[in-house]
Amino acid sequence: MGSITSWVRLEPRCRDDELGQAVQARIHDPLWMLARQWQMAEFQGEDAGSPVRARWRGDSAPVTRYFPGAAPANTRVSAARYDAAALPLEALVERQALPGEGQQGSLRLAVDSGMHLLRLLDAQPLSRSYRADFLKQFALAPPTDAQRAACDAETLSYWNLMAHRALDARRALAALRNAAGQRLPLPAGLPIAAADKAELEAVVNQWLVLQDALFTRPQAGTAPAWNPERLEYAFSIAAAPAGEEVALTAAQFAQGHLDWHSVDHDPEIKLGAAADQASRPLVRTVMPAPVSFRGAPAQRFWEMEDSAIDYGLLPAGPGDLPHLMLSEFASGFGNEWYVIPIDLDVGTLTRTRSLVVTDNFGVQTLVPPVNGAGRGAGGWCMFELSGTDRPGTPALAPRGNLLFLAPALLKTLDSRPLEEVLFLRDEMANLAWAVEHVVQGGIENRLQPGAVPDAPQAELAPPSAVPRYRLASEVPPHWTPLLPQRVGTPPSLRLVRAALLAPDGSNLRRRAQGELLNASAELKLFNEEVPREGAKVTRQFERTRWLNGSTLLWVGLRKQVGRGEGSSVLRFDNLDAGPDK
């Protein structure tokens, strides 16, 4: 009959809550302790060597392909090239076109850019004499009657002040570049002498370069990564370590920080990264170092520790598993882990081929990957890429032995939201609403459509007044109704932009004031994207620095948790106690 040998770790427990005497570790007879160690064979060597050298071999390939939007299954395309050293992935995915007319966006930005062109002209000895000619040629035109009616008071005041006094960069860009972005000669209306033309061309070219470097804009003709039906970004990237293409997909990214856990392995798409042949083998021979951290217990029993650190006083309850695991790791297993430093490039996908560890006895051990083939369920899965979850298909197993060092940003400087839209549920009306809480004005000013001035107090109707019948109550103009409908094949429940009832019974479709709701004319949201707690989508400027020292500025969208349910006070078939005015 066979026997089963098992090992159990014995840990002494003190019956007294007072541990002061136990932690003193008093030794009255050291010779007796040495004799007991000899009797228990603790002086016998076990050849349990310590690692002194490790040789790591792997293949690393940069991410070279980028595909914006959701990539369906069996996608085979030659996606756009991507260089992580030039642009972080977060800026590439999030960047949006500037709001407003023209290539320079808003009115204030057009004026500021135009004034910068005038300053460049003033800085040169010959071109400064053409300042008045440029200002006359590209002067900011006064607002028309239609523009006056559409502008807010602050924008209109700024426009009237700058008209004929500032240079409009939108007009200058339209005259100096065609629709394809190619450079055009200076307009014939500028009286430029032949001897001064070279200097003026240099000034204009310098200004155009500065305009291109000011913002990170999406390239013309490229599809956006923002999915208005999901209120999230979707994109795919690909790399080919050891010549085998690996595609990574992010189907739901909207939190504003992109890292390795934002993407999943998608074996059903190919983006053409294998043709780039950018993979390179790596071999690193390093010395393993014990894992250490500030406040770690001393590795030797008799070593004096910092009296300010006491893991016994760690405030951890029975259900506080992270604190309990940290305390157990620090006190019981902290000296059993080693770290091997390996330098990798940012924006690469790395696969480990082998890891050989040599101990101080010269014994070499081949360490297999813990998440390799044939591993059991529930193993170590830190930094592991999960499989893409596609509707109607079986769940894919995680892809092990791959490390994605994402070109992520440490921090960004975010402006105040230029636009903010709240998506909320209205259970009483059985509708969902898209509420424009903040919209952007013409000079980057924040407008709140719901903040209207106080109206004069209405007089109470006399008791003899005839009630007024209303087919439907009025709803604030910045509230857009979303009606649930079944759309598509197979049908899915969507929230579709609907119309309200006008006082005369006709359909009243309201046009949104901002860019978020007007970006998609149909606005067919998936029903699950507006939960009970709602959702909030904001648009703001984001600024950061990248590896090459360049400054990047772009307009991005972000989705957050909403403010809960709301009420539009929408009622039908009402009688108001008042005359119809």
WOHUNOR-V836544 format. One record per residue. RES is the residue in one small letter. PHI is phi in degrees with one decimal (999 if undefined). PSI is psi in radians with two decimals (* if undefined). NEAR is the number of other C-alpha atoms within 8 Angstrom. Layout:
RES|PHI|PSI|NEAR + RES|PHI|PSI|NEAR
This chain:
m|999|2.23|2 + g|-72.4|2.78|3 + s|-119.0|2.70|4 + i|-116.9|2.14|4 + t|-102.9|2.19|4 + s|-129.0|2.71|4 + w|-117.9|2.37|4 + v|-125.7|2.26|4 + r|-81.7|2.15|4 + l|-97.8|2.20|4 + e|-125.2|2.20|4 + p|-70.5|2.59|4 + r|-123.6|2.35|4 + c|-90.1|2.31|6 + r|-79.5|-0.30|4 + d|-98.8|2.43|5 + d|-70.3|-0.38|5 + e|-85.0|1.99|5 + l|-102.6|0.14|8 + g|-62.5|-0.77|6 + q|-70.3|-0.58|7 + a|-71.9|-0.70|6 + v|-75.7|-0.15|6 + q|-70.1|-0.45|6 + a|51.9|0.95|6 + r|-72.8|2.43|4 + i|-119.9|1.98|5 + h|-91.9|-0.45|4 + d|-140.7|1.49|6 + p|-61.9|-0.56|7 + l|-64.6|-0.63|6 + w|-64.7|-0.66|7 + m|-66.1|-0.72|8 + l|-63.9|-0.66|8 + a|-65.6|-0.70|8 + r|-66.4|-0.63|8 + q|-64.0|-0.65|10 + w|-67.4|-0.72|9 + q|-65.4|-0.60|7 + m|-87.1|0.15|6 + a|60.5|0.59|7 + e|-79.8|-0.22|8 + f|-87.0|-0.07|6 + q|-81.1|2.23|5 + g|-72.4|2.55|6 + e|-113.6|0.11|4 + d|55.8|0.52|5 + a|-88.0|1.47|5 + g|-75.7|2.86|7 + s|-99.8|2.47|6 + p|-66.7|2.32|11 + v|-120.6|-0.28|10 + r|-154.4|2.51|11 + a|-138.9|2.35|14 + r|-115.9|2.07|11 + w|-111.2|2.35|13 + r|-123.4|2.41|12 + g|-161.8|3.10|12 + d|-126.5|2.29|14 + s|-127.3|2.34|15 + a|-134.8|2.39|14 + p|-75.2|2.71|13 + v|-73.4|2.06|15 + t|-116.9|-0.12|12 + r|-129.7|2.54|14 + y|-139.8|2.28|13 + f|-126.9|1.95|11 + p|-78.9|2.59|11 + g|88.9|3.07|13 + a|-77.5|2.22|9 + a|-98.0|2.03|9 + p|-68.5|2.94|6 + a|-63.3|2.64|6 + n|62.9|0.58|7 + t|-79.6|2.22|10 + r|-131.3|1.71|8 + v|-137.0|2.85|7 + s|-100.4|1.62|6 + a|-72.2|2.98|9 + a|-67.9|2.61|7 + r|-72.4|2.63|7 + y|-141.5|2.38|8 + d|-122.3|1.92|8 + a|-68.4|-0.40|12 + a|-72.6|-0.36|9 + a|-98.0|-0.50|8 + l|-151.2|2.27|9 + p|-68.0|2.64|12 + l|-65.4|-0.59|11 + e|-63.2|-0.75|12 + a|-68.1|-0.64|10 + l|-63.3|-0.68|9 + v|-77.3|-0.75|10 + e|-83.0|-0.42|13 + r|-60.5|2.36|12 + q|-120.8|2.83|11 + a|-67.9|2.56|7 + l|-66.5|2.40|10 + p|-72.5|2.70|7 + g|101.6|-3.12|8 + e|-86.0|2.66|7 + g|77.4|3.14|6 + q|-81.2|-0.23|7 + q|-107.1|0.16|11 + g|76.8|-2.19|11 + s|-76.0|3.02|13 + l|-66.0|-0.78|9 + r|-64.4|-0.71|9 + l|-64.8|-0.65|10 + a|-65.2|-0.68|14 + v|-69.3|-0.77|14 + d|-63.0|-0.73|8 + s|-66.9|-0.65|11 + g|-66.3|-0.69|13 + m|-66.3|-0.54|10 + h|-66.6|-0.63|9 + l|-63.3|-0.69|10 + l|-65.4|-0.63|12 + r|-67.5|-0.64|8 + l|-65.8|-0.64|10 + l|-65.9|-0.69|13 + d|-68.6|-0.38|11 + a|-79.3|-0.20|8 + q|-107.5|2.57|8 + p|-68.2|-0.58|7 + l|-93.1|-0.66|8 + s|-75.4|-0.32|13 + r|-64.3|-0.44|10 + s|-73.6|-0.20|8 + y|-101.7|0.23|10 + r|-61.6|-0.83|11 + a|-64.9|-0.59|7 + d|-67.5|-0.74|9 + f|-65.4|-0.71|12 + l|-65.4|-0.66|12 + k|-69.6|-0.65|8 + q|-71.1|-0.68|8 + f|-121.3|0.61|11 + a|-66.8|2.61|13 + l|-70.6|2.10|12 + a|-76.6|2.59|6 + p|-68.3|2.74|8 + p|-69.6|2.54|10 + t|-80.2|3.05|6 + d|-62.9|-0.69|6 + a|-66.9|-0.67|7 + q|-70.1|-0.61|8 + r|-63.3|-0.69|9 + a|-69.4|-0.50|6 + a|-89.6|-0.27|6 + c|-85.5|2.66|10 + d|-81.6|2.95|7 + a|-64.3|-0.69|6 + e|-67.8|-0.75|6 + t|-66.3|-0.70|11 + l|-65.0|-0.69|11 + s|-64.0|-0.74|8 + y|-65.5|-0.70|8 + w|-64.8|-0.78|11 + n|-63.6|-0.60|9 + l|-70.6|-0.68|7 + m|-90.5|-0.18|10 + a|-61.8|2.32|11 + h|65.7|-0.01|10 + r|-108.5|-0.41|9 + a|-117.5|2.74|12 + l|-90.4|2.29|15 + d|-88.9|1.93|13 + a|-66.1|-0.45|12 + r|-65.7|-0.71|10 + r|-69.4|-0.66|8 + a|-66.5|-0.73|10 + l|-66.0|-0.68|9 + a|-65.0|-0.50|8 + a|-87.3|-0.39|10 + l|-99.9|-0.20|11 + r|-140.6|2.58|11 + n|-89.4|-3.05|10 + a|-64.8|-0.47|5 + a|-85.1|0.01|5 + g|85.6|0.17|6 + q|-83.0|2.56|7 + r|-71.2|2.35|7 + l|-109.3|2.70|8 + p|-66.9|2.85|5 + l|-61.4|2.50|8 + p|-58.7|2.56|7 + a|-68.7|-0.33|5 + g|-73.1|-0.18|5 + l|-88.3|2.10|9 + p|-78.3|1.44|6 + i|-103.3|2.26|7 + a|-72.9|2.65|6 + a|-63.1|-0.59|6 + a|-73.2|-0.37|5 + d|-98.9|-0.09|10 + k|-66.4|-0.67|9 + a|-62.9|-0.74|8 + e|-67.5|-0.70|9 + l|-66.1|-0.68|10 + e|-62.2|-0.70|9 + a|-65.2|-0.70|8 + v|-65.7|-0.76|10 + v|-65.2|-0.72|9 + n|-64.0|-0.69|8 + q|-62.3|-0.71|8 + w|-66.5|-0.68|11 + l|-65.8|-0.67|8 + v|-63.8|-0.71|8 + l|-65.7|-0.63|8 + q|-66.3|-0.66|9 + d|-69.5|-0.58|8 + a|-85.9|-0.14|7 + l|-69.5|-0.77|8 + f|-123.9|2.64|9 + t|-95.5|1.81|11 + r|-107.8|2.69|9 + p|-69.2|2.55|10 + q|-68.7|2.58|5 + a|-64.1|2.36|4 + g|88.4|-0.09|4 + t|-88.6|2.52|6 + a|-74.2|2.52|6 + p|-75.9|2.67|9 + a|-83.5|-0.28|12 + w|-74.6|2.27|10 + n|-104.5|1.83|11 + p|-68.0|-0.29|11 + e|-81.2|-0.34|8 + r|-113.5|-0.20|8 + l|57.7|0.66|12 + e|-147.7|2.85|12 + y|-88.5|2.61|15 + a|-141.0|2.34|15 + f|-160.6|2.94|15 + s|-138.8|2.56|14 + i|-132.3|2.88|13 + a|-150.1|2.55|16 + a|-140.2|2.91|16 + a|-135.6|1.32|17 + p|-68.3|2.31|16 + a|58.7|0.47|10 + g|82.3|-0.08|8 + e|-97.5|2.04|7 + e|-70.6|2.34|12 + v|-125.7|2.09|12 + a|-100.2|2.41|14 + l|-121.4|2.34|11 + t|-124.6|2.39|13 + a|-115.4|1.87|12 + a|-89.8|-0.37|9 + q|-142.4|1.57|8 + f|-127.7|2.04|11 + a|-153.9|0.14|11 + q|-89.3|-0.14|8 + g|95.8|-0.09|7 + h|-135.3|2.13|7 + l|-108.3|2.25|13 + d|-145.4|-2.97|9 + w|-62.1|-0.56|10 + h|-78.7|-0.05|8 + s|-81.7|-0.23|9 + v|-119.4|2.74|11 + d|-127.1|2.70|12 + h|-74.3|2.27|14 + d|-126.5|1.68|11 + p|-77.9|-0.07|7 + e|-93.9|0.04|7 + i|-127.3|2.64|12 + k|-132.7|2.26|14 + l|-113.0|0.09|15 + g|90.0|0.30|13 + a|-73.2|-0.44|14 + a|-63.9|-0.50|10 + a|-74.7|-0.25|5 + d|-75.5|-0.45|7 + q|51.1|0.89|8 + a|-101.2|0.03|8 + s|-75.1|2.60|12 + r|-142.5|2.44|9 + p|-76.5|2.59|9 + l|-128.2|2.44|9 + v|-133.8|2.18|8 + r|-130.0|2.22|8 + t|-113.8|1.99|8 + v|-134.0|2.96|9 + m|-103.3|2.07|9 + p|-63.0|2.47|12 + a|-120.6|2.43|7 + p|-62.2|2.48|9 + v|-68.5|2.21|9 + s|-134.1|2.69|6 + f|-152.1|2.77|5 + r|-65.1|2.28|4 + g|88.8|0.13|6 + a|-70.3|2.53|9 + p|-63.1|2.67|7 + a|-66.0|2.51|8 + q|-75.2|-0.43|6 + r|-101.8|2.51|5 + f|-65.8|-0.67|5 + w|-91.4|0.06|4 + e|-76.8|2.36|7 + m|-74.0|2.37|5 + e|-108.4|2.93|7 + d|-70.1|2.20|6 + s|-70.9|-0.26|5 + a|-80.2|-0.12|4 + i|-112.3|2.17|7 + d|-143.9|1.79|7 + y|-70.3|-0.31|7 + g|-68.2|-0.36|4 + l|-96.3|0.23|5 + l|-66.3|2.13|8 + p|-74.8|1.57|5 + a|-131.2|2.20|9 + g|-87.8|3.09|5 + p|-60.9|-0.52|5 + g|-97.0|0.04|5 + d|-89.1|1.36|8 + l|-65.4|-0.70|8 + p|-59.9|-0.73|6 + h|-67.4|-0.69|10 + l|-66.1|-0.70|9 + m|-66.7|-0.67|8 + l|-64.0|-0.76|8 + s|-64.7|-0.73|10 + e|-67.9|-0.69|9 + f|-64.8|-0.75|9 + a|-69.0|-0.65|10 + s|-92.6|-0.48|10 + g|-113.5|-0.52|7 + f|-129.3|0.19|9 + g|-67.5|-0.41|11 + n|-99.0|0.29|8 + e|-112.4|0.17|6 + w|-119.3|2.52|8 + y|-129.1|2.66|8 + v|-119.9|2.45|8 + i|-116.1|1.93|9 + p|-75.2|2.22|6 + i|-134.5|2.14|5 + d|-87.2|2.24|4 + l|-129.1|2.70|7 + d|-77.3|2.56|7 + v|-70.1|2.43|9 + g|82.3|0.57|12 + t|-122.7|2.76|14 + l|-116.9|2.11|15 + t|-119.8|2.39|12 + r|-120.0|2.33|11 + t|-87.4|2.23|11 + r|-93.7|-0.71|8 + s|-160.0|2.74|10 + l|-143.5|1.99|12 + v|-114.0|2.18|11 + v|-112.0|2.28|13 + t|-110.3|2.23|13 + d|-93.9|-3.09|12 + n|-74.5|-0.11|9 + f|-97.0|0.04|7 + g|84.9|0.13|6 + v|-82.8|2.25|7 + q|-101.8|2.34|8 + t|-126.6|2.22|7 + l|-86.0|2.03|8 + v|-93.3|2.00|8 + p|-79.7|2.74|7 + p|-69.2|2.41|6 + v|-71.0|-0.38|7 + n|-111.1|0.53|10 + g|-81.5|-2.95|9 + a|-67.5|2.47|4 + g|81.4|0.13|4 + r|-74.2|2.73|8 + g|-83.2|2.92|5 + a|-72.4|2.59|4 + g|82.9|0.34|4 + g|-81.9|-3.01|8 + w|-66.6|2.25|6 + c|-138.2|0.49|7 + m|-69.2|2.39|4 + f|63.7|0.32|8 + e|-84.9|2.43|11 + l|-87.9|2.09|13 + s|-73.9|2.82|10 + g|-81.9|2.63|12 + t|-68.5|2.35|10 + d|-98.9|1.81|8 + r|-102.0|2.40|7 + p|-61.9|2.36|4 + g|82.2|0.05|4 + t|-123.3|2.67|6 + p|-62.7|2.64|6 + a|-66.7|2.36|8 + l|-84.4|2.53|8 + a|-72.0|2.62|6 + p|-61.9|2.63|9 + r|-96.8|1.90|10 + g|-88.9|3.03|9 + n|58.4|0.65|10 + l|-136.7|2.33|11 + l|-120.4|2.06|9 + f|-101.0|1.90|10 + l|-91.8|1.60|11 + a|-69.0|2.50|11 + p|-76.4|1.18|11 + a|-90.7|2.77|10 + l|-96.4|2.42|11 + l|-72.0|-0.73|4 + k|-160.9|2.60|5 + t|-126.8|2.64|8 + l|-95.8|2.03|7 + d|-106.2|2.38|8 + s|-79.3|3.02|8 + r|-65.3|2.58|6 + p|-56.5|2.18|10 + l|-73.3|-0.46|15 + e|-150.9|2.48|16 + e|-143.4|2.19|13 + v|-124.4|2.25|13 + l|-102.5|2.25|15 + f|-106.6|2.11|13 + l|-139.9|2.84|19 + r|-99.7|2.50|16 + d|-124.9|1.64|13 + e|-68.2|-0.56|8 + m|-67.0|-0.65|6 + a|-91.5|-0.11|10 + n|57.2|0.77|7 + l|-137.7|2.92|12 + a|-115.3|2.66|13 + w|-129.7|2.54|13 + a|-110.1|1.92|12 + v|-107.0|2.10|11 + e|-81.4|1.80|16 + h|-84.0|-0.67|12 + v|-138.6|2.34|13 + v|-127.1|2.81|14 + q|-93.2|2.32|12 + g|-84.7|-3.05|11 + g|-73.3|-0.27|11 + i|-122.7|0.66|10 + e|60.2|0.37|9 + n|-85.4|2.62|8 + r|-91.4|2.17|10 + l|-112.1|2.39|8 + q|-111.4|1.81|9 + p|-60.5|-0.49|10 + g|-81.6|-0.24|7 + a|-88.8|1.50|5 + v|-99.4|2.65|5 + p|-65.1|2.74|4 + d|-65.0|2.25|4 + a|-83.2|2.69|4 + p|-62.6|2.57|4 + q|-66.0|2.19|4 + a|-74.2|2.49|4 + e|-75.5|2.50|4 + l|-70.3|2.42|5 + a|-74.3|2.53|8 + p|-65.9|2.76|6 + p|-60.8|-0.45|4 + s|-86.0|0.03|4 + a|-68.5|2.54|9 + v|-80.6|2.25|7 + p|-60.9|2.63|9 + r|-106.1|2.30|10 + y|-88.8|2.31|8 + r|-120.9|2.22|11 + l|-67.4|-0.68|10 + a|-150.9|2.54|12 + s|-75.0|2.80|10 + e|-80.7|2.52|5 + v|-118.8|2.48|8 + p|-52.5|2.52|7 + p|-66.6|-0.31|6 + h|-93.5|0.22|11 + w|-102.5|2.10|10 + t|-106.9|2.12|12 + p|-75.9|2.53|12 + l|-124.6|2.01|12 + l|-102.2|2.28|11 + p|-69.6|2.28|10 + q|-143.2|2.71|8 + r|-94.2|2.14|8 + v|-129.7|2.53|8 + g|87.5|3.11|6 + t|-135.2|2.02|5 + p|-67.2|2.66|4 + p|-66.2|2.44|7 + s|-130.2|2.57|9 + l|-78.2|2.11|10 + r|-121.1|2.75|13 + l|-103.7|1.90|14 + v|-105.6|2.46|12 + r|-60.1|2.22|11 + a|-119.2|3.11|9 + a|-112.6|2.64|9 + l|-96.9|2.94|8 + l|-92.0|2.20|11 + a|-76.4|2.87|9 + p|-56.4|-0.49|8 + d|-88.3|0.07|5 + g|93.0|-0.06|7 + s|-84.1|2.88|7 + n|-77.0|2.38|8 + l|-121.7|1.88|8 + r|-100.0|2.18|7 + r|-99.6|2.37|7 + r|-90.8|2.29|5 + a|-67.7|2.64|10 + q|-85.5|-0.44|8 + g|-98.0|-3.03|10 + e|-90.0|-0.47|9 + l|-63.8|-0.82|8 + l|-81.1|-0.37|9 + n|-87.8|-0.19|10 + a|-65.1|-0.55|7 + s|-120.7|1.95|8 + a|-65.5|-0.64|6 + e|-81.9|-0.66|6 + l|55.4|1.20|11 + k|-106.8|1.56|10 + l|-81.5|2.52|12 + f|-67.9|2.46|12 + n|-60.2|-0.61|10 + e|-74.0|-0.18|5 + e|-77.9|-0.21|9 + v|-118.9|1.46|13 + p|-76.1|-2.99|10 + r|-65.2|-0.63|8 + e|-77.8|-0.13|11 + g|81.0|-3.07|15 + a|-146.4|2.63|15 + k|-128.6|2.21|13 + v|-116.3|2.23|12 + t|-123.2|2.70|12 + r|-126.7|2.21|12 + q|-149.6|2.87|13 + f|-79.2|2.50|13 + e|-131.7|2.40|12 + r|-134.4|2.46|11 + t|-159.1|3.04|11 + r|-118.0|2.57|8 + w|-113.3|-3.07|12 + l|-60.5|-0.61|7 + n|-84.2|0.14|6 + g|85.1|-0.03|6 + s|-74.6|2.65|7 + t|-99.9|2.25|8 + l|-116.6|2.38|11 + l|-136.7|2.22|11 + w|-148.4|2.91|14 + v|-103.0|2.14|13 + g|-127.6|2.84|11 + l|-110.5|2.66|11 + r|-147.0|2.43|11 + k|-113.1|2.32|12 + q|-134.2|3.05|9 + v|-70.7|2.46|8 + g|-79.8|-2.78|11 + r|-112.1|0.30|10 + g|92.2|-2.94|9 + e|-74.1|2.83|11 + g|-142.0|3.06|7 + s|-136.9|2.23|10 + s|-91.0|-0.10|8 + v|57.0|0.62|7 + l|-81.6|2.12|10 + r|-132.9|2.67|8 + f|-120.2|2.63|8 + d|56.5|1.11|8 + n|-110.2|2.67|10 + l|-115.5|2.07|8 + d|-97.4|2.35|8 + a|-81.2|1.33|9 + g|-174.9|2.72|11 + p|-72.3|2.70|9 + d|-82.7|2.02|4 + k|-106.1|*|2
